[in-house]
Amino acid sequence: MLEKYKNFLSIEDEVKQSYLDYALSVIIGRAIPDIRDGLKPVHRRVVFAMHELKNTCNKKHLKSARVVGDVIGKYHPHGDSAVYDAIVRMSQAFSMRYVLIDGQGNFGSIDGDNAAAMRYTEVRLSRITSEFLYDLENDTVNWVDNYDGTEKIPEVLPSRIPNLLLNGTSGIAVGMATNVPPHNIKEVINACLAFIEDKNISIEQLMTYIKGPDFPTSGIIYGTAGIVDAYKTGKGSLNIRAKHIRKKNKLNGTEKLIFTEIPYQVNKARLIEKIVELVKTKKISGIKELRDESDKDGLRVVVEINRYESSKFILNNILAHTQMEVIYSVNMVAVEKGKPKTFNLKEIIEAFINQRQEVLKRRTLYKLKQITKQKQIIEGLIIASSNIDSVIEIIKSASSFKDAKTKLQNVKWKKLKLFNTYFIDSSLLTEFQLKAIMDLRLYRLTSLESKLVLDDYKTTLKKITKFKKILSSFDYFMDWIRKELIEISYKYGDKRKTKITAIQKKISTVDIINEEQIVVTVSKTGFAKIQKNSVYQTQKRGGRGKLITITEKDEDVIEHLLFASNHDTILLFSDKGKVYWLNLYDIQNISRYARGRHLGKLLSLDVNEKITAILAINDEIQKTNNYIFFATALGKVKRTHIKRFNRQRNCGIIALILERGDSLICAAITYGQDNLIMLLDSNGKSIFFKQSEVRTMGRKAMGVLGMRLFENNKVISLIVINNNKDSHIYYILTVSENGYVKRRKIEAFHLMNRGGHCIIAKCYNNRYGNLVSAIKVKDTDEIILITNRGKLIRTTVKEISCRSRIAQGLTFIRVNNDKFISFTNNRKVYSYKENKTKDKVLKNEQKI
């Protein structure tokens, strides 16, 4: 029963085989170019059809419909739209680095406009395309049948230019894709010449000639790492950015951005529409007007910016949210010997040179064969001229044409010596010679014609010698290829369009966030939030404060408050001696009544781990020779270089090792070596010593004793003082838990040795409560205070009079049942609209 089914195939095997056949057909026959001429089948057939129509650069244009008809009727069994779309792209200067078709009419635009119908446009081959067809008639390539077997078409064109690199290509096949960028012809040919000189040349050496891709729409490539990857592995990513110019109106101070080049394959009209959409949705603000001023002289998109707005900030947003900056993925896949493969730069150049060697060899052999045949014919004419009487006699005695040929063929002619060196072995005549003798005209027997025949023979012998030399000498053979490449470079070479910069400028999140001063708060239970500095208005001393959070539900309180920029990164130190990193823009900017976002969602905190200190840092602080100074609750101190904390980890790293029962309380940044350190405890005592008394330690060191404590006191504040600058313009401001503050000069405190006995910083009693915080301030500063019920008051330092070290404090806030828990200084910040000289003063103060 089963025997009749034994010759049947399973459907699974049939589907597999059919799918593989289809995939291979798409890869080789449609989507992936041949590495030798860099053309896909449709482009090759278009070029060949126009060549057959003699539609070359020195002839008049033909209707596109005429070319399309020939292509689909003879060579390409697909629709006319596919062929015409290929012709349109080959004629677009913004798509091809070197256009292959000279179009006349509307062939689309960079705005995405469609080309006119094929019946309206006209085409002819461009000048450079003639290099694809050079020596096509000299048997340089194999010929195959067309789709119906009625015509012969070249398997590949004998291109004299490395088109795969020059114009690049892109295509999507089954299971693979290709995306080869275009390059500059001079650079590519120089690399080919270098490869001819040394076949063992490295890719790095080739890259000294080929700097990188050269796109027809210009633009700027940022970073060379992607270029190196693409050339070494065949795959890489390029960061391409539009070229822009900034112009400022000196009269009103407004700025405008002018884009003169855009990335490759980007639609300009859609790009402008995207910017308009971003302005409407308020993702980009500050743009006054957007105009497209592009004309026949080139591309020009103008973005006018409102007064007092930052052009750099708006530019970064445009680059980040639009295709003014794109990632171009390089995937250099091509077909070689019927198989697709990913090639690196050297392999593509090597394949082109090998193809040129094969073409030159076949061309030389073909011409040698033709010239040898010509030599035999000339020799036959010379024999006939030398023995003209005998030839005439034989022909006259013959009964027919065939009889004459037979008689002439049977005659053994004498050897002839010509030019003293060349001999004609004329014992027997060949078929070609017999035909030439029979076709000989009488006027060829004149002395002038005889001389011309001899000259022709001499020239023929020289050509034969030349061709044999090309075939026998490899150096001469390669020198011929070298001369052809130099000729091509001289004819078509031009300047590079795309600029390449070694530094890769990535648009980070910080670049698209407008910088502004903010207040960072962290609660006891780990909720963090940021708010604009302007939310908190300045109040008079003794006010009731402003509510900044709702805390009655879970008895949560604000423990840390920091004044910083939203571009800064904060270091969060925990009571267990670990440090965490957090970008301020990752924290929610929400209502002052909301709790914020829990740090457990942003950081990998351990169970029961609390944040006890926060520091704001930026790139300038990290690059300079700065230190982080630590203080623990039991009076231990440590100094560690800030570079030790560059290794960011989400789970945090160890900042210092703690003894049992101790915890990290304070951390501060010290600038340079000439600093003074002040520690204060909860009982109002302090110690003042030089930073140099604490040597620099590693991250995992325990530290040394900084302050000797009594009873159950704990360190509550760490203050860093610059010995040269701070002692004259800065004051120490202390605050008690019941809302009393006191300000006194730094000179009121005298230096002591580290670990010594403490002096009184504040007169302590039950009315004032424990000392909860102390900071360094100056007259122009503002301070922000927070209570355990979430109230905040902001006032100027000038509101607080300066008193002696042991004097009583002043009422800072009427607390009722509230307890003061935290406060910080808020240096005055000027907006962008104000005088820039004030900004410079502010920056100098922040550096101090």
N, C-alpha and C positions, 0 to 999 in steps of 0.2 A: 504493500500500500504506500509506503514512504518512498519507494524507489523513484516514482515519477516526480518527486519534489527535490531530488538530490542535486539537480543542476540550478536550483533557484538560490538567489542571494537573500540574506536576511535584510530586513528593512533598516536595521541599525547600521550594518556595514554600508549599505547603499547611501544612507543619509550622510554618514561620515565622509565617504569618498566624494559625494556630490558637493558637500560643503567645502571640502578642501580644494576641489577643482574651481569652485566659484571664488573662493578667497584668493587663490593664486591668480585667477584671471583678473580680478579687480586690482590686485597688487601690481602685476606686471603690465596689464593692458590698459590701465586707466589712471590710477592714483599716484603711483610712485615713479619718479623719473629714472632714466638710465644714467649711470654715473659717468658714462663716456661723453655724451653731449648735453647732459643736464636737462633733457626735454622729456615731457610726458608724451605718450603716443599721439594725442590730439594735436599738441603743438608741433610735433615733428611732421605730421601729415599736412597741417596747414602750411608750414614752410615749404614742404616739398611740392604741394599742389600749386602754390604761387610761383615756385621756380619753374614748374612745367608750363605754367601759363605765361612765362617770361614777364611776370609782374614784379620786376626788380627795381632797384632804387634809381636806375637811369632811364626808366620807362614811365609812361603816364600811369596815373592811378586807375584802378578798376573798381567797379561796384562791389561792395562787400558781398552782396547776394550772389554775384558771379563766382567768387572764391568759395563761399559756403556751399554752393551747388556742386562744384567740382570735388570738394572734400568729402561731402556725404555721399556723392554719387560714385566715387571711385575708391576712397580709402577708409572712410570713417563711418561705420554702420550705426550711427546714432542720430539723434534729432538735430535739427538746424540750430536750435537755441544754444545747445551745448557748444557747438563749433563757433557760433558767433560770439558767445560770451568769452571763449578763449581768445578770439581775435581782438575783442575789445580790451581785455586785460593786457595783451601783448603790446597794445598801442598806448597805454596809459603811463605817462611819465611819473605819476605818483605811486604807481604799483610796481613798475619795473625800473631797476637801476639803469639799465641800458635797453631802451625800447627796441623790440624786434620787428615791429610793423609801423610804418609811417602812415598814420591815419589822416584822413581829410574829412572834417565834419564833426558832429557832436558824438564824442566817445565817453561821455559821463564826466563826473567831477569828483573832487575830494569830499564834497558834501553828500555823496551818495546818490546823486542824480543818475538816472539810467541813460544809457547811450540811445541815440536815435535808431530807428529801425534800419535793418541792413540794406534796404532799398535806397536809403538816403545817403549813407556813408560810402566813402571810397578808401581803398587801401593799396599799399604796395610794400614790398620788403624794404626795411631800412638798410642803411649802408653796412652796419655791423653784421647783419644777418647773412650777408654774402660770404662771411667767413665760415658759417656753418656748412655751406654748400661747396666750398673750395675743393677741387679735385674729385667731386662726386662722380664724374664721368670717367675717371681713371682707374676704375675697379678697386677703389680704396676700401669699400665696405661690402658686406654681403647684402644680397637682394632677396626678398621674400615675396610670396604671393599676397595680393590683397584679399579682402574678405570673401570675394566670389571667384578668385583665381583668374580674373581677366586682366589684371594689371600687376606690374612688379613695383614694389616700393622698397626703399632702403631700410634695412634692419635698424640702423643707427646712422646719424649724419656725421661726416668726417670733420667735425668742428675743429677749427684752429684756435678757439678761445675756450677757457675753462668755465663754461656757462653755468654749471651747477653752483659755483661759488659767486660768480658775477651777479646773476639775477636771482639766485636762490629759488626756492619753491616751497609750496605747502600743499598738503593733500592728506585725506583721510581714507584709508583702505579698510580692509576687514582684519581687525585684530592689531593694527599698527597704523601709525601716522608718520608724516614727515614734515619738518619745518626748518628749512635751511635759509639763513639770512643772506641778503645780498652783500657784495663786497666791492671794493674799488679795484678797477682793472689793473692799474699800475702796481698796486701792492701785491695782487695775486700773481701777476706775471713775474715780478721781482722774486717772489717766493719760489715760483717754478724754476727760474734761472738758478737760484741758490740750490734747489734740489738737484738740478742737472749737474752742478759742480760737485756736490757731495750728497750721495744717496743715503748716507748715514746721518744726515743732519737731524737734529732733534726738533721737537715741536716748539720748544722755547726759542730756539734759533730762528725757526720759521716765523715766529710771532714778532721778531724784530723787523720783519718786512710787512707782515699783515698785522696791523695794529688791532683790528677788530672789524665787525660788520660796518657797512657804509650804506645807510638807508636812503632811498630817493627823497624822502620827506625830511631828511636831516635829523634834527633833534640832538640830544646829548645822552650818551651812555655813561652812567655813574657806576664806577667800580669795574675792576678788571678780573675779579675772581670768577664771575660767570663766564667771561670770555675764555679764560684759561681752562675751565671745566669743559666747555663746549668743544674747544679745539683738541683737548686731550682725550676725552671720552666720547665725544659726539653728542653729548647732552649737557645742557646748562641753561641758566636763566639770566637774562639781561635786564637791567633796570634802565628804561628809556624815559627821559623826561623832556617836556617841551622847552624850547628856548624862549626866554622872556627878557624884556628890558624894563627897568623901572625909571619912570620920569616923574619929576617933582615940579609943580608949579610954584615958582618963587613968590608970586604975588599973594596967593591965598593959602599956600602950604599944603594943597591937596596933592595926592599921588595917583598915578595910574600904572597899571601893568599892561605891557604890550607883548603879546605872544606872536612870534614870527615863524616858529617852526613847531610842529606837533609830532608825536610819535608815529611810527610806521603803522599803516593799516587802520588808523583811527579816523572815524567819520567826523568831519569838522562841524557839520550842522547838528548832529546829535550831541556833540560835545558842548556846544553853546546851549542847547536845550537843557542839558543836564545842569549847567551852572544856573540857568534861570529857575529851574525846579528847586535847586538847593536854596536859592535866595527866597523863593516863595514859601518854602517849608521852614525857613529860618534856621536851617542848618549852617548856612553861611550868612553872616551879617556884615554890614559896613560897605556893601557895594552900591555905588550911586547909579552907575549906568554901564551897560554892556553893549558893545558894538562890533559888528563884523565889517572891517574895512578892507577885506581881501580884494585884490584886483589882478590884472594881468601881470603886474610887477611882482606879485608874491602874496603870501598869506600874512594877514594882520588882524588879530583879534584884540580889541582894547577893552580893558576893565578899569573903569574909573572908580576911585575909592573915596568914601566920605572923609571929610576933614577930621583930623585927630585920630583916625583909624590907622592901625598898623598894617602896612602893605605886606610885611613879612608873614604876619599871622594869617591874612586872607590868602596869600599865595600858598601857604602850607595846607590850608583847608581845601583849596582848589585842587592841588596835587593829590591830596589824600582821598578826595571823594569823587574825582572825575578821571577821565582817561588822559589828562594832561601828563600823567605819569602811569606807565604800564609796565608789566613784566612780560618780556618776550621770551618764550620758551624755545630753545634750540633743540632740535632732534634731527640730526643729519643722517637720515635713512635714504638709501638709494638701491637700485637693482644692479647687481653685478653677476654676469654669467647666468642670468635667469633666476637669481635668488636675492631676496631683500637682505640688507645688512646695514648696521649702524657703523658709520665711518668717522674716524677722526680727521683732523686737518691734513696730516701728512699722507694718509691713505687716499684721500680725494685727489691731492696733487699727484701722487704716484700713479693713480689710475688714469689721470689725464695724460701724463707723460707717456705711460705705456700705450695708450690709445694713439698718441701722436707717432710713436715709434712704429706701431703696426700700420698706421695709415701711410707714413712715409715709405716704409718697406714695400707695401703693396703698390704704391704709386710708382716707386722706382723700378720695381720688377715689371710693372705694366708698361712703363715708358721704355725700359730696356728691350722688352719684347717687341714693342712697336718700332723702335729705332733699328733693331736688328733686322726686322723685316724690310725696313726702308733701305738699310745697307745692302741687303741682297738684291733689291730691285735696282739700286744704283750700279751695283757691280754688274748686273746683267746688261744694263745700258752701256757700261764701259766696255764690256766684252763685245757687244754688238758693234759699237763704234770702232773698236780696234780691229775687228774682223768683218767689216761691213760688206766687202765684196763676197766673201764666202757665205755670209748670211743671206744676201740678196739672191745669190745663185741657188742656195738650198730652197728658199721660199719660191723662186720662180719654177724650180723643177718639181715642186710638190703639187699633188693633184687637188688637195683640199687644205683647209685650215688645220684640221686635225692631223693630216699627213705632214704638214710643215712643222707642227709642234713636235711630232714624233721624231722627225729627222734631226731637228735642232737638238732635241734632248739626247740623241744617241751620239752626237759629236763630242769628242774629247778635246776641249779647248786647252790652249797653252796657259801656263801661269803668267800673270802680269805683275810687274813690280811698279809700285807707285810711291812717290814721295821718298824714295830711297829706303824706306823702312817698312811700308805696308805692302803685303802681298795679297793677291786675289787668287785663291785656289779655284780655278774655273774648269776643272776636269769635267764636271757634270752641272747642268743648269737645273735649278729648282722650278717648281710650278709657277711661283711668283715671277721669277726672272723670265721664263718663257712668255708669260702673258705680257710683261712689260716690253719685251723685244717685239712681239707681234703687234703691240699697240704703238710702237715707235713711229713718230712722224718724221718726215724728211728734213724739216727745218732744224731738228735736233742734231743733225749731222754737221751743222756749220761749226766753224772754229770757235765762235763766241759761245754757242750753246755747249760745246764740248768742254770748254773751260769752266762754264757754270756748273756742269755736272761734276767735274773734278773738285771744284770748290765745295759743292754740296756734299760730296763724299768725304772730304777732309773734315768738314763740320760735323758730319754724322759720326765719324770715328772719334772725334773729341768728346761728343756727348756720350758715346758708349763707354769711353774711358772714365768719364765723370760719374756715370751711374754705377759702374763697377766699383769705383773707389768709395762711393757712398755705402754700398753694400758690404764691402770688404773691411772698411775702417770704421770702428765704432766711434772713435773720437770725431771723425769727419761727419759721421751720421748724426751724432748729437749736436755738433756745431751747426748743422743745417736746421735742426729744430730750434736751436737757440736764436739763430738769425730770424726765423719766422716769428718767434715770440717778441723779439725786440721790435720788429716791424709793426706788429699788432699794438704794442704798447705806445709806439710813436703815433700811430694813426688815431687811436681811440682813447688814449690816456687823458684823464682829467683830475681835478683836485678832489680831495676827500670832502664829503658833505657833512657827515656825522662826526661830532666832537666826542672825544673819549676823555674822561677824567678818572684818575686813579683812585680818588677818594669817593667812596660810596656814601651818598647822603640819603639815609633812610628817613622817611617821615614817621616820626614816633608819635605816640599819643600826646606827649607833652607839646609837640609842635602845633597841634590843632586845637589846643586849649588856650584860650586867652588868659594871660597871666594876670592874677589879681591877688591881693592880700586877703588871707582868710584866718579864721579862728578855728583851731582844732580842739575838740573836747573828747575826753575818754572817761567813761563812768566807772564806778566801782565794780560793776558786774561785767564790764568789757564792751559796752556799747560806745561806738565812735561815730562822730559826725563832724562835718565842716560847715561853716557858714561864712558869708561875706563879712568883712570887717565893718562895713557900713551898717550892718544890722544893729550894732550896739552903739547907741548914741552916748556922747559924753554927758555926765551928770555932775552936779556939785557934791562936794564931800558932805557926808551925813544923810544922803538920800536913801530911799527905800529899795532901790535896785529894780531890775527888770527880770521877769521870769524867762528862763531860757530852756527849761525842760519840765516835764511833768513826772514827779517821782513818788507821789504818795502811794501808788499801787503796790510797788515792790520795794519801797524804801531804798531805791537806787540813788546814788549821789555822783556828781561830777568830781572826779579826783584829779584829773590832769587837764590843763588848758595851755595851748601853745599858739603863739602868733607866728605865721609862716606864709610862704607863697604856695599856691596850688601846683606849682611846678616842682616843688621840693619833694625829697624822699625823707620819710621819718624812720628813725631807728627806735624801736620799742624795746625797752629793757624790762625784764620780768624779775620778780622777787627771787627766782631760782637761779639768777645769774646768767640768763640766756638773752640773746638779742635777736630781734626779728626786723625785717625790712617791709615797708609798705609805701606805695605811691599814694600821695594825697588825693590824686584824681580818682582813685579806686574807692574812696570813702564818699558816701552820699552827701550831697549838698541839699539839705531838706529844711523844713520848718524848724524854728527855734523851740517849738514845743514838742517835737518828736524826739524819740530816744536815739535814733540812728541805726547803724548796722553793727551787728555783733562781730567782734574780732575773730571769733571762732570760725566764721565763714570765710575769713580772709587769710588767717594764719593757722598753723597747726599747733595750737597751745596745748600744753599738758593739763591734766585734771587739776583743779584748784590752783592753777598758775595765774598770778596777777601781774598786770603791767604797772611798774612803779616809777618809770622814768621814760620820757620821750624826748628825742632830739631831732631837729630838722637839719638836713644837710643837702648840698647841691654839688654839682661837678667841680666848682672852684674850690670848695672846702676839701673835697676828696683828693684833688691833685696837689694841694700844698702840704707843707710839712707840719701837719696838725696832729693832736693827740686827743684821746678821750680819757677823761679823768673820772674815776668811779669812787663812790663813797657808800659804805654799808651801814646798816642800822647800829652795829656795834662799834663803829668808829674806824673800820679798816678802809684804806685808800689804795688806789692802784692807777698807774698811768700806762696806756697802751697806744701805739701808733694807729691812726685811723685806717691805714692801708690794711691792717690785719682784719678788718671787717668788710673787705670788698667781696668776699665769697658769699654771695647771697643764697640762702636756702629757705624754702618755705617752712621747714620744721625748725628753723633757727639754728644758731651756733652758740657755743659757750663764750660768754664775755669774761667771766671770772669764776674761780672756784670759791665756794662759801663754806664757812665752818657751820657746824650744827647749831641751829637756833639763830643764825644770822640771815640777813636778806639784803639784796641790793636796793638801795633807797634813791640814790641820786647819780646822775651822769651829766657831764658837761664837756664841751669842746674847748681845748686850750690851743692858742695860736702861738707857735714858736716855743722858746725856752724861758723867756723873761716874764713869768707869770707868778702871781701870788694866789694862794688857795685859802679860802675861809670856810670853816665848817661850823654849823650852829646846831644845837640840840633842842629838844622840846622844852627844856627848863630855862631857855634864854641864855645859855652860855655859848661861847664861841672860841675858836682858835684860829690864828692867822700865821701862815708859814709859807716858805718859798716852794714852788713846784719842783725845783731842782733837788729838794730833799727826798723826793720820791723818784727812784730810778725807773727807766722804761722797762716794762715787763711784757711777756707774751700773753695771749688770750687766756690761757689756762692757769695763770699764776693766781695766788690767793691774795696778794697785796701785803701791805705793811700797816702798822698802827698809825693812824692819823690824829685821833682825838681820844683822850682818856675820859671815859664817862663815869658818872656817879649814880648810885641808886638805880632806878629803873628808866633813866633817861635814854633817849635814842636820837641819833642824828636825823635831822629833818631837812636840812638844806646844804647845798654845796654851791659856792660862789667863786668864779674865776675872775681875777683882777689883773689887768695889765699894769705892771709896775710903773711904766713911763707915762701912760696916758690916763688911765682910769682914776688915779688917786686925786686928780685935780677937778675933774668934771663929773665924777660919779659919786653916788651916795649908796648907802645900804639901807634898804627899806624892809622892815619886819612887820608881820601881821600876826595877831593872836586870834584864837578861835572865837573870841567874843566880839571881833570886829574892830579892834584897836590897832592903829598903825603908828609907826615912828620912823623918821628919817634922820640919819646922821651921816657926817662926812666919813670917808674912809680913813682919813688921818687920825680919827679918834681911836682906831685900833692899832696896837703896836705888834710888831713881828715877834713870834715865838718859835721855838723848835718844835718840829713835828712830834706828836705824841705827848706834849707837855700838859701842864695844868691850864684850865680854861679861864677866860675872863667873862664878866657879865656883859651880855649884849642888850638885855632888856630887863627891866625891873619886873619881877614876876610876883603876882598875887592872884587870889581866887577871882577877883573882879575882872581881870584881863583874860584869864585863861591861859592855857599852854600856847607856846609859840608854835605856829603851824607852817609858816613859810617865811623865806627871806629872799630878796632878789636885789640885783644891782640896777640902779636907775640913774637918770639924769634929768635936769629941769624940763627938757622938751618932751620927755616921754609921757605916755599915758599908761595907766594900769587898769587891769580888769580883774575883778574879784568875784568868786562864786561861793555860794553857801550850800549847805547840805540839802536844802530844799529846792535847789535849782535856780535861785535868784542870782542875777548878775548886775554889777554896777561898774561903770567905766568912768574914770575921772583922770585929770591931769596930775602930774607929780607936784606941780606948783601949788596945788590946793593943800598940800601937806607941808607944814613948816618944819624947818630943820632944828633938831634938838640934840642935847648931849647924849652920851652913851648910856647914862643911868637914869635919864629923865623918863617921865611917864609918857604914854602914847596918847594919840588923839582918836576920837570916835570917827571911824571910817564909814560905818554902815550901821543903821539901827536894826538889830537882828531879831529882837523879840525872842522867840524860841529857836531861831536859826543858829547854826554854828558855821563859822568860816572854815572852808576846807582847802581852797586853792586860789592862787592869783598869779598873774604874769604881767610883764611890761609890754606895751603896745606902742612901738615907735611910730610917729606920724608918717603916713604914706600919702604922697601926692598922686593924683590921677594923671593919666596920659595927657589930658587936655591942658594941664598946668605947665608952668615954665620948666623946660628941660634942665635948666641949671639946678633946680631943686631936686630933680631925679639924680643928678650926679652927686649932690651932697648926700642924699639918702643912701646911695650905693656905697659911698665911702664910709658912712657911719655903720652900715651893716657889715662891711669888711672888718671894721674895728671890733 
